[in-house]
Amino acid sequence: MSRVCELTGKKAMVGNNVSHAMNKTKRKFNANLVKKRFYIPEEDKWITLKVSTSALKNINKRGISAVIKDARANGFLKK
């Protein structure tokens, strides 16, 4: 399964490892993802999502229902 946030669409970025001698080699910056269960009272069910930690901060601030509504509008979450 890919390392992509299901609510925000965040995914890995590509960059360089830079040594002290300024040698550059390619590397990958993965998104900080966690697997988390959420209860949705409107649908009266639990869902499991792979979300970034920044998305968790949004959920704590705005609520799971509002964040899921935006994710569906932006096409990140199906259904």
Residue frames as a rotation matrix with the C-alpha (Angstrom) as fourth column:
MET 1
0.583 0.813 0.000 0.00
0.813 -0.583 0.000 0.00
0.000 0.000 -1.000 0.00
SER 2
-0.035 -0.633 0.773 1.33
0.573 -0.647 -0.504 3.43
0.819 0.426 0.385 -0.88
ARG 3
-0.385 -0.202 -0.900 2.41
0.890 -0.340 -0.304 5.99
-0.245 -0.918 0.311 1.69
VAL 4
-0.711 0.284 0.643 -0.23
0.149 -0.833 0.533 8.62
0.687 0.475 0.550 0.92
CYS 5
-0.885 0.457 -0.090 -2.47
-0.043 -0.272 -0.961 10.45
-0.463 -0.847 0.261 3.39
GLU 6
-0.572 0.733 0.370 -6.09
0.818 0.475 0.323 9.53
0.061 0.487 -0.871 2.67
LEU 7
0.387 0.777 -0.497 -7.43
0.802 -0.549 -0.234 12.93
-0.455 -0.308 -0.835 3.77
THR 8
0.482 -0.256 -0.838 -4.89
-0.186 -0.964 0.188 15.44
-0.856 0.065 -0.513 2.47
GLY 9
0.990 -0.101 0.097 -3.15
0.124 0.307 -0.944 13.55
0.066 0.946 0.316 -0.35
LYS 10
0.457 -0.886 0.080 0.31
-0.864 -0.421 0.275 14.18
-0.210 -0.195 -0.958 1.12
LYS 11
0.976 -0.215 0.026 2.94
0.215 0.944 -0.251 11.76
0.030 0.250 0.968 -0.22
ALA 12
0.334 -0.934 -0.123 6.69
0.691 0.154 0.707 11.26
-0.642 -0.321 0.697 -0.43
MET 13
0.922 -0.200 -0.333 8.93
-0.348 -0.804 -0.482 14.01
-0.171 0.560 -0.810 -1.82
VAL 14
0.620 -0.771 0.146 12.31
0.770 0.561 -0.303 13.54
0.151 0.300 0.942 -3.49
GLY 15
0.916 -0.397 0.055 15.42
-0.401 -0.898 0.182 15.42
-0.023 -0.189 -0.982 -2.47
ASN 16
0.336 -0.891 -0.307 19.14
-0.129 0.279 -0.952 15.04
0.933 0.359 -0.022 -1.90
ASN 17
0.814 -0.396 -0.425 21.36
0.531 0.212 0.820 13.70
-0.235 -0.893 0.383 0.86
VAL 18
0.683 -0.626 0.376 24.19
-0.188 -0.649 -0.738 16.20
0.706 0.433 -0.561 1.07
SER 19
0.524 -0.589 -0.616 27.44
0.822 0.540 0.182 15.07
0.225 -0.601 0.767 2.66
HIS 20
0.550 -0.412 -0.726 30.01
0.319 -0.700 0.639 17.31
-0.772 -0.583 -0.254 4.32
ALA 21
-0.582 -0.809 0.083 31.98
0.317 -0.131 0.939 17.22
-0.749 0.573 0.333 1.06
MET 22
-0.204 0.642 -0.739 28.81
-0.655 -0.651 -0.384 18.43
-0.728 0.406 0.553 -0.76
ASN 23
-0.988 0.007 -0.156 28.29
-0.106 0.704 0.702 15.10
0.114 0.710 -0.695 -2.56
LYS 24
-0.305 0.950 0.058 24.62
-0.885 -0.261 -0.386 14.71
-0.351 -0.169 0.921 -3.44
THR 25
-0.984 0.139 -0.116 22.70
0.086 0.922 0.378 11.45
0.159 0.361 -0.919 -3.63
LYS 26
-0.330 0.939 0.096 18.96
-0.464 -0.250 0.850 11.06
0.822 0.236 0.518 -4.14
ARG 27
-0.975 0.153 -0.163 16.74
0.220 0.522 -0.824 10.30
-0.041 -0.839 -0.543 -1.16
LYS 28
-0.274 0.954 0.122 13.06
0.332 -0.025 0.943 10.22
0.903 0.299 -0.309 -0.32
PHE 29
-0.935 0.132 0.330 11.23
-0.352 -0.476 -0.806 12.27
0.050 -0.869 0.492 2.32
ASN 30
-0.587 0.753 -0.297 8.25
0.576 0.646 0.500 10.12
0.569 0.122 -0.813 3.35
ALA 31
-0.057 0.687 0.724 5.09
-0.451 -0.665 0.596 11.64
0.891 -0.292 0.348 4.78
ASN 32
-0.932 -0.217 0.291 4.62
-0.344 0.272 -0.899 11.19
0.116 -0.938 -0.328 8.53
LEU 33
-0.143 0.925 -0.351 1.66
-0.592 0.204 0.780 8.76
0.793 0.319 0.519 8.46
VAL 34
-0.873 0.012 0.488 -0.21
-0.413 0.516 -0.750 6.94
-0.261 -0.856 -0.445 11.20
LYS 35
-0.579 0.728 -0.366 -3.03
0.159 0.542 0.825 4.39
0.799 0.420 -0.430 11.00
LYS 36
-0.961 0.250 0.119 -5.93
-0.215 -0.405 -0.889 5.63
-0.174 -0.880 0.443 13.12
ARG 37
-0.502 0.865 -0.006 -9.54
0.807 0.471 0.356 4.63
0.311 0.174 -0.934 13.82
PHE 38
-0.954 0.281 0.106 -12.21
-0.298 -0.929 -0.220 7.34
0.036 -0.241 0.970 13.92
TYR 39
-0.488 0.873 0.026 -15.83
0.760 0.439 -0.480 7.19
-0.430 -0.214 -0.877 15.03
ILE 40
-0.936 0.281 0.212 -18.29
-0.078 -0.753 0.654 9.02
0.343 0.596 0.726 12.79
PRO 41
-0.751 0.660 0.027 -21.48
0.073 0.124 -0.990 9.73
-0.656 -0.741 -0.142 14.76
GLU 42
-0.209 0.710 -0.673 -23.52
-0.869 -0.450 -0.205 10.76
-0.448 0.542 0.711 11.68
GLU 43
-0.022 0.138 -0.990 -23.00
-0.745 0.658 0.108 7.34
0.666 0.741 0.089 10.09
ASP 44
0.596 0.221 0.772 -22.75
-0.776 0.409 0.481 5.53
-0.209 -0.885 0.415 13.47
LYS 45
0.938 -0.343 -0.039 -19.64
0.319 0.905 -0.283 3.58
0.133 0.253 0.958 12.45
TRP 46
0.421 -0.894 -0.153 -15.88
-0.113 -0.219 0.969 3.35
-0.900 -0.391 -0.194 12.90
ILE 47
0.971 -0.240 0.020 -13.49
0.058 0.150 -0.987 3.86
0.234 0.959 0.159 9.99
THR 48
0.403 -0.912 -0.080 -9.74
0.489 0.141 0.861 3.24
-0.774 -0.386 0.503 9.78
LEU 49
0.987 -0.108 0.122 -7.69
0.038 -0.578 -0.815 5.81
0.158 0.809 -0.566 7.88
LYS 50
0.105 -0.991 -0.087 -4.00
0.981 0.089 0.173 6.24
-0.163 -0.103 0.981 7.11
VAL 51
0.886 0.322 0.335 -3.53
0.363 -0.929 -0.066 9.95
0.290 0.180 -0.940 7.83
SER 52
-0.174 -0.934 0.311 -0.64
0.420 -0.356 -0.835 12.36
0.891 -0.014 0.455 8.19
THR 53
-0.360 -0.015 -0.933 0.00
0.930 -0.083 -0.358 13.90
-0.072 -0.996 0.044 11.58
SER 54
-0.988 0.068 -0.142 -0.88
-0.079 -0.994 0.076 17.33
-0.136 0.086 0.987 10.17
ALA 55
-0.419 0.892 -0.171 -4.27
-0.188 0.098 0.977 15.90
0.888 0.441 0.127 9.18
LEU 56
-0.146 0.320 -0.936 -4.69
0.861 0.507 0.039 14.68
0.487 -0.800 -0.350 12.78
LYS 57
-0.815 -0.175 -0.553 -4.17
0.454 -0.786 -0.420 18.27
-0.361 -0.593 0.720 13.96
ASN 58
-0.822 0.568 -0.035 -6.86
-0.430 -0.580 0.691 19.39
0.372 0.584 0.722 11.51
ILE 59
-0.189 0.766 -0.615 -9.23
0.301 0.641 0.706 16.69
0.935 -0.052 -0.352 12.80
ASN 60
-0.384 -0.013 -0.923 -8.65
0.923 0.020 -0.384 17.81
0.024 -1.000 0.004 16.40
LYS 61
-0.924 -0.047 -0.380 -9.31
0.094 -0.990 -0.106 21.41
-0.371 -0.134 0.919 15.43
ARG 62
-0.674 0.637 -0.373 -12.26
-0.728 -0.490 0.478 21.11
0.122 0.594 0.795 13.00
GLY 63
0.067 0.686 0.724 -13.73
-0.611 0.602 -0.514 17.68
-0.789 -0.408 0.460 13.71
ILE 64
-0.662 -0.387 0.641 -13.68
0.116 0.792 0.599 14.44
-0.740 0.471 -0.480 11.71
SER 65
0.223 0.850 0.477 -16.95
0.709 0.194 -0.678 15.13
-0.669 0.490 -0.560 9.86
ALA 66
0.792 0.058 -0.608 -15.79
-0.228 -0.896 -0.382 18.46
-0.567 0.441 -0.696 8.40
VAL 67
-0.214 -0.959 -0.187 -12.39
-0.685 0.010 0.728 17.07
-0.696 0.284 -0.659 7.37
ILE 68
-0.534 0.087 0.841 -13.95
0.410 0.897 0.168 14.03
-0.740 0.434 -0.514 5.67
LYS 69
0.592 0.805 0.024 -16.42
0.472 -0.323 -0.820 16.29
-0.653 0.497 -0.572 3.85
ASP 70
0.532 -0.488 -0.692 -13.53
-0.648 -0.761 0.039 18.40
-0.545 0.427 -0.721 2.47
ALA 71
-0.531 -0.778 0.336 -11.52
-0.399 0.579 0.711 15.29
-0.748 0.243 -0.618 1.53
ARG 72
-0.126 0.575 0.808 -14.47
0.675 0.647 -0.355 13.92
-0.727 0.501 -0.470 -0.46
ALA 73
0.823 0.437 -0.362 -14.93
0.100 -0.740 -0.665 17.29
-0.559 0.511 -0.653 -2.19
ASN 74
0.259 -0.827 -0.500 -11.24
-0.844 -0.445 0.300 17.33
-0.470 0.344 -0.813 -3.17
GLY 75
0.673 0.123 -0.729 -11.35
-0.604 0.661 -0.446 13.73
0.427 0.740 0.519 -4.40
PHE 76
-0.427 -0.894 0.136 -8.98
-0.806 0.309 -0.505 12.22
0.409 -0.326 -0.852 -1.84
LEU 77
-0.772 0.239 0.589 -11.54
-0.289 0.693 -0.660 10.03
-0.566 -0.680 -0.466 -0.13
LYS 78
-0.845 0.480 -0.236 -13.91
-0.055 0.361 0.931 7.77
0.532 0.800 -0.279 -2.05
LYS 79
-0.491 0.764 -0.419 -17.64
0.816 0.572 0.086 7.37
0.305 -0.299 -0.904 -1.36
